[in-house]
Amino acid sequence: MAVQQQKKSKQKIRQRKAANRYRGFQTNICAQCGDIALPHRACPSCGYYKGKKVEL
């Protein structure tokens, strides 16, 4: 039977479990054009962010 030789630190355990929590890129729908855009970034198709036109 396998017996643990060294105690695993909390950091090592959490690093291993973090890979299972990854859900990929989260996307939002642009309020102006309805296209898919990343959060906290200007929409690549229309150039709006929080209801204002920004320079791309």
C-alpha distance matrix in Angstrom:
0.0 3.8 6.4 10.0 12.4 15.6 17.1 18.3 22.1 23.9 25.8 22.9 21.6 25.2 25.9 23.0 24.2 27.8 27.7 27.2 30.2 32.6 35.3 37.6 41.3 43.0 46.6 49.7 53.0 56.1 58.7 61.6 60.8 57.8 55.8 52.1 51.7 49.0 49.1 51.1 52.8 56.1 56.3 56.6 59.1 61.6 60.9 60.8 58.5 58.9 62.2 63.8 64.6 62.9 63.6 61.0
3.8 0.0 3.8 6.7 9.2 12.2 13.8 14.8 18.6 20.7 22.3 19.3 18.3 21.9 22.5 19.8 21.3 24.8 24.8 24.6 27.6 29.9 32.8 34.9 38.5 40.4 44.0 47.2 50.5 53.5 56.1 59.0 58.3 55.4 53.3 49.6 49.0 46.1 46.2 48.1 49.7 53.2 53.5 53.7 56.4 58.8 58.0 57.9 55.6 56.1 59.4 60.9 61.6 59.8 60.5 57.8
6.4 3.8 0.0 3.8 6.3 9.3 10.9 12.7 16.3 18.7 20.7 18.0 17.1 20.9 21.8 19.6 21.1 24.6 25.1 25.1 27.8 30.2 33.3 35.5 39.0 40.7 44.4 47.5 51.0 53.8 56.4 59.3 58.8 56.0 54.0 50.3 49.4 46.4 46.1 47.8 49.6 53.2 53.7 54.1 56.9 59.2 58.1 58.0 55.5 55.8 59.2 60.6 61.5 59.6 60.3 57.9
10.0 6.7 3.8 0.0 3.8 5.8 7.2 9.0 12.6 15.1 17.1 14.6 14.0 17.8 18.6 16.9 18.6 21.9 22.7 23.0 25.5 27.8 31.1 33.2 36.6 38.3 42.0 45.1 48.6 51.3 53.9 56.8 56.4 53.7 51.8 48.0 46.9 43.7 43.4 44.8 46.7 50.3 51.1 51.5 54.4 56.6 55.4 55.2 52.6 52.9 56.4 57.7 58.5 56.6 57.3 54.9
12.4 9.2 6.3 3.8 0.0 3.8 7.0 9.3 12.6 15.8 17.4 15.0 15.3 19.1 19.5 18.3 20.5 23.4 24.3 25.2 27.5 29.6 33.1 34.9 38.1 40.0 43.7 46.8 50.4 52.9 55.5 58.3 58.1 55.5 53.4 49.6 48.3 45.0 44.7 45.9 47.7 51.3 52.2 52.6 55.6 57.8 56.4 56.3 53.7 54.1 57.7 58.7 59.5 57.4 57.9 55.5
15.6 12.2 9.3 5.8 3.8 0.0 3.8 6.3 9.2 12.6 14.1 12.1 12.9 16.4 17.0 16.4 18.6 21.2 22.5 23.7 25.6 27.6 31.3 33.0 36.0 37.8 41.6 44.5 48.2 50.6 53.1 55.9 55.8 53.4 51.4 47.6 46.0 42.6 42.1 43.1 45.0 48.6 49.8 50.2 53.4 55.4 53.8 53.6 50.9 51.3 54.9 55.9 56.7 54.6 55.1 52.9
17.1 13.8 10.9 7.2 7.0 3.8 0.0 3.8 6.3 9.4 11.5 10.2 10.4 13.8 15.1 14.7 16.5 19.0 20.8 21.8 23.4 25.6 29.2 31.2 34.1 35.6 39.4 42.2 45.9 48.3 50.6 53.5 53.6 51.2 49.3 45.5 44.0 40.5 39.8 40.7 42.8 46.5 47.8 48.4 51.6 53.4 51.8 51.4 48.5 48.7 52.3 53.5 54.5 52.5 53.2 51.1
18.3 14.8 12.7 9.0 9.3 6.3 3.8 0.0 3.8 6.6 8.2 6.5 6.7 10.2 11.2 11.0 12.9 15.3 17.1 18.2 19.7 21.9 25.5 27.4 30.3 31.9 35.6 38.5 42.2 44.6 47.0 49.9 49.9 47.4 45.5 41.8 40.2 36.8 36.1 37.1 39.1 42.8 44.0 44.6 47.8 49.7 48.1 47.7 44.9 45.1 48.8 49.9 50.8 48.8 49.6 47.4
22.1 18.6 16.3 12.6 12.6 9.2 6.3 3.8 0.0 3.8 5.4 5.4 6.5 8.7 10.1 11.1 12.7 14.4 16.8 18.3 19.1 21.1 24.7 26.5 29.1 30.5 34.2 36.9 40.6 42.8 45.1 48.0 48.2 45.9 44.2 40.4 38.6 35.0 34.0 34.7 36.9 40.7 42.1 42.9 46.2 47.8 46.0 45.5 42.6 42.7 46.4 47.4 48.5 46.4 47.2 45.3
23.9 20.7 18.7 15.1 15.8 12.6 9.4 6.6 3.8 0.0 3.8 5.5 5.2 6.1 8.5 10.0 10.6 12.0 14.9 16.1 16.3 18.6 22.1 24.1 26.6 27.6 31.3 33.8 37.6 39.8 41.9 44.9 45.3 43.0 41.4 37.6 35.8 32.3 31.1 31.9 34.3 38.0 39.4 40.5 43.7 45.2 43.4 42.7 39.7 39.6 43.3 44.5 45.7 43.8 44.9 43.0
25.8 22.3 20.7 17.1 17.4 14.1 11.5 8.2 5.4 3.8 0.0 3.8 5.5 5.2 6.1 8.7 10.0 10.4 13.1 15.1 15.2 16.8 20.5 22.0 24.3 25.6 29.3 31.9 35.7 37.7 40.0 42.8 43.2 41.0 39.2 35.4 33.4 29.8 28.8 29.4 31.6 35.4 36.9 37.7 41.0 42.6 40.7 40.2 37.3 37.5 41.2 42.1 43.1 41.1 41.9 40.0
22.9 19.3 18.0 14.6 15.0 12.1 10.2 6.5 5.4 5.5 3.8 0.0 3.8 5.5 5.1 6.3 8.8 10.0 11.8 13.9 15.0 16.5 20.2 21.7 24.4 26.1 29.9 32.8 36.5 38.7 41.2 44.0 44.0 41.7 39.7 35.9 34.1 30.6 30.1 31.0 32.9 36.6 37.8 38.3 41.5 43.4 41.8 41.5 38.8 39.3 42.9 43.8 44.6 42.5 43.2 41.0
21.6 18.3 17.1 14.0 15.3 12.9 10.4 6.7 6.5 5.2 5.5 3.8 0.0 3.8 5.5 5.3 6.3 8.7 10.8 11.9 13.0 15.3 18.8 20.9 23.8 25.2 29.0 31.8 35.5 38.0 40.4 43.3 43.3 40.8 38.9 35.2 33.7 30.4 29.7 31.0 33.1 36.7 37.7 38.5 41.5 43.4 41.9 41.5 38.7 39.0 42.5 43.8 44.8 43.0 43.9 41.7
25.2 21.9 20.9 17.8 19.1 16.4 13.8 10.2 8.7 6.1 5.2 5.5 3.8 0.0 3.8 5.4 5.1 5.9 9.0 10.3 10.4 12.6 16.1 18.2 20.8 22.0 25.7 28.4 32.1 34.5 36.9 39.8 39.9 37.5 35.7 32.0 30.4 27.0 26.1 27.3 29.5 33.2 34.3 35.2 38.3 40.0 38.5 37.9 35.1 35.2 38.8 40.1 41.2 39.4 40.5 38.4
25.9 22.5 21.8 18.6 19.5 17.0 15.1 11.2 10.1 8.5 6.1 5.1 5.5 3.8 0.0 3.8 5.5 5.2 7.2 9.7 10.4 11.4 15.2 16.6 19.2 21.0 24.7 27.7 31.4 33.7 36.3 39.0 38.9 36.6 34.5 30.7 29.0 25.6 25.2 26.4 28.2 31.8 32.8 33.4 36.5 38.5 37.0 36.7 34.1 34.7 38.2 39.3 40.0 38.0 38.8 36.5
23.0 19.8 19.6 16.9 18.3 16.4 14.7 11.0 11.1 10.0 8.7 6.3 5.3 5.4 3.8 0.0 3.8 5.6 6.1 7.9 9.9 11.4 15.0 16.7 19.8 21.7 25.5 28.6 32.2 34.7 37.5 40.2 39.8 37.3 35.2 31.3 30.1 26.9 26.8 28.4 30.1 33.6 34.2 34.7 37.6 39.8 38.6 38.4 36.0 36.6 40.0 41.3 41.9 40.1 40.8 38.4
24.2 21.3 21.1 18.6 20.5 18.6 16.5 12.9 12.7 10.6 10.0 8.8 6.3 5.1 5.5 3.8 0.0 3.8 5.5 5.6 7.0 9.5 12.9 15.3 18.4 19.8 23.6 26.5 30.1 32.8 35.3 38.2 38.0 35.2 33.4 29.6 28.6 25.5 25.1 27.0 28.9 32.4 32.9 33.7 36.5 38.5 37.4 37.0 34.5 34.8 38.2 39.7 40.6 39.1 40.2 37.9
27.8 24.8 24.6 21.9 23.4 21.2 19.0 15.3 14.4 12.0 10.4 10.0 8.7 5.9 5.2 5.6 3.8 0.0 3.8 5.4 5.2 6.7 10.4 12.3 15.2 16.6 20.4 23.4 27.0 29.5 32.1 34.9 34.8 32.2 30.3 26.5 25.2 22.0 21.6 23.3 25.2 28.7 29.4 30.2 33.0 35.0 33.8 33.4 30.9 31.3 34.7 36.1 37.0 35.4 36.4 34.1
27.7 24.8 25.1 22.7 24.3 22.5 20.8 17.1 16.8 14.9 13.1 11.8 10.8 9.0 7.2 6.1 5.5 3.8 0.0 3.8 5.5 5.6 9.1 10.6 14.0 16.0 19.7 23.0 26.4 29.1 31.9 34.6 34.0 31.4 29.2 25.4 24.4 21.4 21.6 23.7 25.1 28.5 28.7 29.1 31.9 34.1 33.2 33.2 31.0 31.8 35.0 36.4 36.9 35.3 36.1 33.5
27.2 24.6 25.1 23.0 25.2 23.7 21.8 18.2 18.3 16.1 15.1 13.9 11.9 10.3 9.7 7.9 5.6 5.4 3.8 0.0 3.8 5.6 8.2 10.9 14.4 15.9 19.5 22.6 25.9 28.9 31.6 34.4 33.8 30.9 29.0 25.3 24.7 22.0 22.1 24.6 26.2 29.4 29.4 30.0 32.5 34.7 34.1 33.8 31.7 32.2 35.3 37.0 37.7 36.5 37.5 35.1
30.2 27.6 27.8 25.5 27.5 25.6 23.4 19.7 19.1 16.3 15.2 15.0 13.0 10.4 10.4 9.9 7.0 5.2 5.5 3.8 0.0 3.8 6.2 9.4 12.4 13.2 16.9 19.8 23.2 26.1 28.6 31.6 31.2 28.4 26.7 23.0 22.2 19.4 19.1 21.5 23.5 26.7 26.9 27.9 30.4 32.3 31.5 31.0 28.7 28.9 32.0 33.8 34.8 33.7 35.0 32.8
32.6 29.9 30.2 27.8 29.6 27.6 25.6 21.9 21.1 18.6 16.8 16.5 15.3 12.6 11.4 11.4 9.5 6.7 5.6 5.6 3.8 0.0 3.8 5.9 9.0 10.6 14.3 17.5 21.0 23.7 26.5 29.2 28.7 26.0 24.0 20.2 19.3 16.4 16.6 19.1 20.6 23.8 23.9 24.6 27.1 29.2 28.5 28.2 26.1 26.8 29.9 31.5 32.1 30.8 31.9 29.5
35.3 32.8 33.3 31.1 33.1 31.3 29.2 25.5 24.7 22.1 20.5 20.2 18.8 16.1 15.2 15.0 12.9 10.4 9.1 8.2 6.2 3.8 0.0 3.8 6.8 7.8 11.3 14.5 17.7 20.7 23.5 26.3 25.5 22.7 20.8 17.1 16.6 14.2 14.7 17.7 19.1 21.9 21.5 22.3 24.6 26.7 26.3 26.0 24.1 24.7 27.6 29.4 30.1 29.1 30.4 28.0
37.6 34.9 35.5 33.2 34.9 33.0 31.2 27.4 26.5 24.1 22.0 21.7 20.9 18.2 16.6 16.7 15.3 12.3 10.6 10.9 9.4 5.9 3.8 0.0 3.8 6.5 9.5 13.2 16.4 19.0 22.2 24.5 23.6 21.0 18.6 14.8 14.1 11.7 13.0 15.9 16.7 19.4 18.9 19.3 21.6 24.0 23.6 23.7 22.1 23.3 26.0 27.5 27.8 26.6 27.5 24.9
41.3 38.5 39.0 36.6 38.1 36.0 34.1 30.3 29.1 26.6 24.3 24.4 23.8 20.8 19.2 19.8 18.4 15.2 14.0 14.4 12.4 9.0 6.8 3.8 0.0 3.8 6.3 10.0 13.2 15.5 18.8 21.0 20.2 17.8 15.4 11.6 10.5 7.9 9.5 12.5 13.0 15.6 15.1 15.7 18.1 20.3 19.8 19.9 18.4 19.7 22.4 23.8 24.0 22.8 23.9 21.3
43.0 40.4 40.7 38.3 40.0 37.8 35.6 31.9 30.5 27.6 25.6 26.1 25.2 22.0 21.0 21.7 19.8 16.6 16.0 15.9 13.2 10.6 7.8 6.5 3.8 0.0 3.8 7.0 10.5 13.1 16.0 18.6 18.2 15.6 13.8 10.1 9.2 6.9 7.4 10.9 12.1 14.6 14.1 15.4 17.6 19.2 18.9 18.3 16.6 17.3 19.9 21.8 22.5 21.8 23.4 21.3
46.6 44.0 44.4 42.0 43.7 41.6 39.4 35.6 34.2 31.3 29.3 29.9 29.0 25.7 24.7 25.5 23.6 20.4 19.7 19.5 16.9 14.3 11.3 9.5 6.3 3.8 0.0 3.8 6.9 9.5 12.7 15.1 14.4 11.8 10.1 6.5 5.8 4.9 6.3 10.1 10.5 12.2 11.0 12.5 14.2 15.8 15.8 15.3 14.1 15.0 17.2 19.1 19.6 19.4 21.1 19.1
49.7 47.2 47.5 45.1 46.8 44.5 42.2 38.5 36.9 33.8 31.9 32.8 31.8 28.4 27.7 28.6 26.5 23.4 23.0 22.6 19.8 17.5 14.5 13.2 10.0 7.0 3.8 0.0 3.8 6.4 9.1 11.9 11.7 9.2 8.4 5.8 5.4 5.9 6.0 9.4 10.0 11.0 9.6 12.1 13.2 14.0 14.2 12.9 11.7 12.1 14.0 16.4 17.3 17.6 19.9 18.5
53.0 50.5 51.0 48.6 50.4 48.2 45.9 42.2 40.6 37.6 35.7 36.5 35.5 32.1 31.4 32.2 30.1 27.0 26.4 25.9 23.2 21.0 17.7 16.4 13.2 10.5 6.9 3.8 0.0 3.8 6.3 8.9 8.4 5.5 5.6 4.7 5.9 8.3 8.9 11.7 11.6 11.3 9.0 11.6 11.6 12.0 13.0 11.7 11.5 11.8 12.7 15.3 16.0 17.1 19.4 18.3
56.1 53.5 53.8 51.3 52.9 50.6 48.3 44.6 42.8 39.8 37.7 38.7 38.0 34.5 33.7 34.7 32.8 29.5 29.1 28.9 26.1 23.7 20.7 19.0 15.5 13.1 9.5 6.4 3.8 0.0 3.8 5.5 5.8 4.7 5.3 6.1 6.1 9.0 9.3 11.0 10.2 8.9 6.6 9.6 9.3 8.8 9.8 8.1 8.5 9.2 9.4 11.8 12.4 13.8 16.2 15.6
58.7 56.1 56.4 53.9 55.5 53.1 50.6 47.0 45.1 41.9 40.0 41.2 40.4 36.9 36.3 37.5 35.3 32.1 31.9 31.6 28.6 26.5 23.5 22.2 18.8 16.0 12.7 9.1 6.3 3.8 0.0 3.8 6.0 5.7 8.2 9.7 9.9 12.3 11.8 12.9 12.7 11.1 9.4 12.7 11.9 10.2 11.3 8.6 9.0 8.4 7.6 10.7 12.1 14.4 17.4 17.5
61.6 59.0 59.3 56.8 58.3 55.9 53.5 49.9 48.0 44.9 42.8 44.0 43.3 39.8 39.0 40.2 38.2 34.9 34.6 34.4 31.6 29.2 26.3 24.5 21.0 18.6 15.1 11.9 8.9 5.5 3.8 0.0 3.8 6.0 8.3 10.8 11.0 14.0 14.1 14.7 13.6 11.0 8.9 11.6 10.0 7.6 9.3 7.1 9.0 9.4 7.3 9.5 10.0 12.8 15.5 15.8
60.8 58.3 58.8 56.4 58.1 55.8 53.6 49.9 48.2 45.3 43.2 44.0 43.3 39.9 38.9 39.8 38.0 34.8 34.0 33.8 31.2 28.7 25.5 23.6 20.2 18.2 14.4 11.7 8.4 5.8 6.0 3.8 0.0 3.8 5.5 8.9 10.2 13.7 14.8 16.0 14.4 11.8 8.7 10.4 8.0 6.7 9.6 8.9 11.3 12.5 10.9 12.6 12.2 14.4 16.5 16.0
57.8 55.4 56.0 53.7 55.5 53.4 51.2 47.4 45.9 43.0 41.0 41.7 40.8 37.5 36.6 37.3 35.2 32.2 31.4 30.9 28.4 26.0 22.7 21.0 17.8 15.6 11.8 9.2 5.5 4.7 5.7 6.0 3.8 0.0 3.8 6.7 8.9 12.4 13.5 15.6 14.5 12.8 9.6 11.5 9.7 9.6 12.1 11.2 12.6 13.3 12.6 14.9 15.0 16.9 19.0 18.2
55.8 53.3 54.0 51.8 53.4 51.4 49.3 45.5 44.2 41.4 39.2 39.7 38.9 35.7 34.5 35.2 33.4 30.3 29.2 29.0 26.7 24.0 20.8 18.6 15.4 13.8 10.1 8.4 5.6 5.3 8.2 8.3 5.5 3.8 0.0 3.8 6.4 10.2 12.2 14.5 12.9 11.4 7.8 8.8 7.3 8.6 11.0 11.1 12.5 14.2 14.0 15.7 15.2 16.3 17.9 16.3
52.1 49.6 50.3 48.0 49.6 47.6 45.5 41.8 40.4 37.6 35.4 35.9 35.2 32.0 30.7 31.3 29.6 26.5 25.4 25.3 23.0 20.2 17.1 14.8 11.6 10.1 6.5 5.8 4.7 6.1 9.7 10.8 8.9 6.7 3.8 0.0 3.8 7.1 9.6 12.4 11.2 10.7 7.7 8.7 8.9 10.8 12.1 12.2 12.6 14.3 15.1 16.8 16.6 17.0 18.4 16.5
51.7 49.0 49.4 46.9 48.3 46.0 44.0 40.2 38.6 35.8 33.4 34.1 33.7 30.4 29.0 30.1 28.6 25.2 24.4 24.7 22.2 19.3 16.6 14.1 10.5 9.2 5.8 5.4 5.9 6.1 9.9 11.0 10.2 8.9 6.4 3.8 0.0 3.8 6.5 8.9 7.4 7.5 5.3 6.9 8.6 10.1 10.2 10.2 10.0 12.0 13.5 14.8 14.5 14.3 15.8 13.9
49.0 46.1 46.4 43.7 45.0 42.6 40.5 36.8 35.0 32.3 29.8 30.6 30.4 27.0 25.6 26.9 25.5 22.0 21.4 22.0 19.4 16.4 14.2 11.7 7.9 6.9 4.9 5.9 8.3 9.0 12.3 14.0 13.7 12.4 10.2 7.1 3.8 0.0 3.8 6.6 5.9 7.9 7.5 9.0 11.6 13.0 12.2 12.0 10.6 12.5 14.9 16.0 16.0 15.1 16.5 14.5
49.1 46.2 46.1 43.4 44.7 42.1 39.8 36.1 34.0 31.1 28.8 30.1 29.7 26.1 25.2 26.8 25.1 21.6 21.6 22.1 19.1 16.6 14.7 13.0 9.5 7.4 6.3 6.0 8.9 9.3 11.8 14.1 14.8 13.5 12.2 9.6 6.5 3.8 0.0 3.8 5.5 8.2 9.0 11.5 14.1 14.6 13.2 12.0 9.6 10.4 13.5 14.9 15.8 15.0 17.1 15.7
51.1 48.1 47.8 44.8 45.9 43.1 40.7 37.1 34.7 31.9 29.4 31.0 31.0 27.3 26.4 28.4 27.0 23.3 23.7 24.6 21.5 19.1 17.7 15.9 12.5 10.9 10.1 9.4 11.7 11.0 12.9 14.7 16.0 15.6 14.5 12.4 8.9 6.6 3.8 0.0 3.8 7.0 9.3 12.0 14.8 14.7 12.4 11.0 7.8 8.7 12.2 12.9 14.0 12.7 14.9 14.0
52.8 49.7 49.6 46.7 47.7 45.0 42.8 39.1 36.9 34.3 31.6 32.9 33.1 29.5 28.2 30.1 28.9 25.2 25.1 26.2 23.5 20.6 19.1 16.7 13.0 12.1 10.5 10.0 11.6 10.2 12.7 13.6 14.4 14.5 12.9 11.2 7.4 5.9 5.5 3.8 0.0 3.8 6.4 8.5 11.7 11.8 9.3 8.9 6.7 9.2 11.9 11.9 11.9 10.2 11.8 10.5
56.1 53.2 53.2 50.3 51.3 48.6 46.5 42.8 40.7 38.0 35.4 36.6 36.7 33.2 31.8 33.6 32.4 28.7 28.5 29.4 26.7 23.8 21.9 19.4 15.6 14.6 12.2 11.0 11.3 8.9 11.1 11.0 11.8 12.8 11.4 10.7 7.5 7.9 8.2 7.0 3.8 0.0 3.8 6.2 8.8 8.3 5.5 5.5 4.6 8.2 9.8 9.3 8.6 7.3 9.0 8.0
56.3 53.5 53.7 51.1 52.2 49.8 47.8 44.0 42.1 39.4 36.9 37.8 37.7 34.3 32.8 34.2 32.9 29.4 28.7 29.4 26.9 23.9 21.5 18.9 15.1 14.1 11.0 9.6 9.0 6.6 9.4 8.9 8.7 9.6 7.8 7.7 5.3 7.5 9.0 9.3 6.4 3.8 0.0 3.8 5.6 5.8 4.9 5.6 6.5 9.7 10.5 10.6 9.6 9.3 10.8 9.3
56.6 53.7 54.1 51.5 52.6 50.2 48.4 44.6 42.9 40.5 37.7 38.3 38.5 35.2 33.4 34.7 33.7 30.2 29.1 30.0 27.9 24.6 22.3 19.3 15.7 15.4 12.5 12.1 11.6 9.6 12.7 11.6 10.4 11.5 8.8 8.7 6.9 9.0 11.5 12.0 8.5 6.2 3.8 0.0 3.8 6.0 5.7 8.3 9.9 13.4 13.9 13.4 11.4 10.6 10.7 8.1
59.1 56.4 56.9 54.4 55.6 53.4 51.6 47.8 46.2 43.7 41.0 41.5 41.5 38.3 36.5 37.6 36.5 33.0 31.9 32.5 30.4 27.1 24.6 21.6 18.1 17.6 14.2 13.2 11.6 9.3 11.9 10.0 8.0 9.7 7.3 8.9 8.6 11.6 14.1 14.8 11.7 8.8 5.6 3.8 0.0 3.8 6.0 8.6 11.2 14.4 13.9 13.7 11.5 11.8 12.0 10.1
61.6 58.8 59.2 56.6 57.8 55.4 53.4 49.7 47.8 45.2 42.6 43.4 43.4 40.0 38.5 39.8 38.5 35.0 34.1 34.7 32.3 29.2 26.7 24.0 20.3 19.2 15.8 14.0 12.0 8.8 10.2 7.6 6.7 9.6 8.6 10.8 10.1 13.0 14.6 14.7 11.8 8.3 5.8 6.0 3.8 0.0 3.8 5.8 9.2 12.1 10.9 10.5 8.2 9.3 10.3 9.7
60.9 58.0 58.1 55.4 56.4 53.8 51.8 48.1 46.0 43.4 40.7 41.8 41.9 38.5 37.0 38.6 37.4 33.8 33.2 34.1 31.5 28.5 26.3 23.6 19.8 18.9 15.8 14.2 13.0 9.8 11.3 9.3 9.6 12.1 11.0 12.1 10.2 12.2 13.2 12.4 9.3 5.5 4.9 5.7 6.0 3.8 0.0 3.8 6.8 10.2 9.7 8.4 5.9 5.8 7.0 6.6
60.8 57.9 58.0 55.2 56.3 53.6 51.4 47.7 45.5 42.7 40.2 41.5 41.5 37.9 36.7 38.4 37.0 33.4 33.2 33.8 31.0 28.2 26.0 23.7 19.9 18.3 15.3 12.9 11.7 8.1 8.6 7.1 8.9 11.2 11.1 12.2 10.2 12.0 12.0 11.0 8.9 5.5 5.6 8.3 8.6 5.8 3.8 0.0 3.8 6.7 6.0 5.3 4.5 5.9 8.8 9.4
58.5 55.6 55.5 52.6 53.7 50.9 48.5 44.9 42.6 39.7 37.3 38.8 38.7 35.1 34.1 36.0 34.5 30.9 31.0 31.7 28.7 26.1 24.1 22.1 18.4 16.6 14.1 11.7 11.5 8.5 9.0 9.0 11.3 12.6 12.5 12.6 10.0 10.6 9.6 7.8 6.7 4.6 6.5 9.9 11.2 9.2 6.8 3.8 0.0 3.8 5.4 5.4 6.5 6.7 10.0 10.7
58.9 56.1 55.8 52.9 54.1 51.3 48.7 45.1 42.7 39.6 37.5 39.3 39.0 35.2 34.7 36.6 34.8 31.3 31.8 32.2 28.9 26.8 24.7 23.3 19.7 17.3 15.0 12.1 11.8 9.2 8.4 9.4 12.5 13.3 14.2 14.3 12.0 12.5 10.4 8.7 9.2 8.2 9.7 13.4 14.4 12.1 10.2 6.7 3.8 0.0 3.8 5.6 8.5 9.6 13.3 14.4
62.2 59.4 59.2 56.4 57.7 54.9 52.3 48.8 46.4 43.3 41.2 42.9 42.5 38.8 38.2 40.0 38.2 34.7 35.0 35.3 32.0 29.9 27.6 26.0 22.4 19.9 17.2 14.0 12.7 9.4 7.6 7.3 10.9 12.6 14.0 15.1 13.5 14.9 13.5 12.2 11.9 9.8 10.5 13.9 13.9 10.9 9.7 6.0 5.4 3.8 0.0 3.8 6.9 9.5 13.2 14.8
63.8 60.9 60.6 57.7 58.7 55.9 53.5 49.9 47.4 44.5 42.1 43.8 43.8 40.1 39.3 41.3 39.7 36.1 36.4 37.0 33.8 31.5 29.4 27.5 23.8 21.8 19.1 16.4 15.3 11.8 10.7 9.5 12.6 14.9 15.7 16.8 14.8 16.0 14.9 12.9 11.9 9.3 10.6 13.4 13.7 10.5 8.4 5.3 5.4 5.6 3.8 0.0 3.8 6.3 10.0 12.3
64.6 61.6 61.5 58.5 59.5 56.7 54.5 50.8 48.5 45.7 43.1 44.6 44.8 41.2 40.0 41.9 40.6 37.0 36.9 37.7 34.8 32.1 30.1 27.8 24.0 22.5 19.6 17.3 16.0 12.4 12.1 10.0 12.2 15.0 15.2 16.6 14.5 16.0 15.8 14.0 11.9 8.6 9.6 11.4 11.5 8.2 5.9 4.5 6.5 8.5 6.9 3.8 0.0 3.8 6.9 9.3
62.9 59.8 59.6 56.6 57.4 54.6 52.5 48.8 46.4 43.8 41.1 42.5 43.0 39.4 38.0 40.1 39.1 35.4 35.3 36.5 33.7 30.8 29.1 26.6 22.8 21.8 19.4 17.6 17.1 13.8 14.4 12.8 14.4 16.9 16.3 17.0 14.3 15.1 15.0 12.7 10.2 7.3 9.3 10.6 11.8 9.3 5.8 5.9 6.7 9.6 9.5 6.3 3.8 0.0 3.8 6.3
63.6 60.5 60.3 57.3 57.9 55.1 53.2 49.6 47.2 44.9 41.9 43.2 43.9 40.5 38.8 40.8 40.2 36.4 36.1 37.5 35.0 31.9 30.4 27.5 23.9 23.4 21.1 19.9 19.4 16.2 17.4 15.5 16.5 19.0 17.9 18.4 15.8 16.5 17.1 14.9 11.8 9.0 10.8 10.7 12.0 10.3 7.0 8.8 10.0 13.3 13.2 10.0 6.9 3.8 0.0 3.8
61.0 57.8 57.9 54.9 55.5 52.9 51.1 47.4 45.3 43.0 40.0 41.0 41.7 38.4 36.5 38.4 37.9 34.1 33.5 35.1 32.8 29.5 28.0 24.9 21.3 21.3 19.1 18.5 18.3 15.6 17.5 15.8 16.0 18.2 16.3 16.5 13.9 14.5 15.7 14.0 10.5 8.0 9.3 8.1 10.1 9.7 6.6 9.4 10.7 14.4 14.8 12.3 9.3 6.3 3.8 0.0
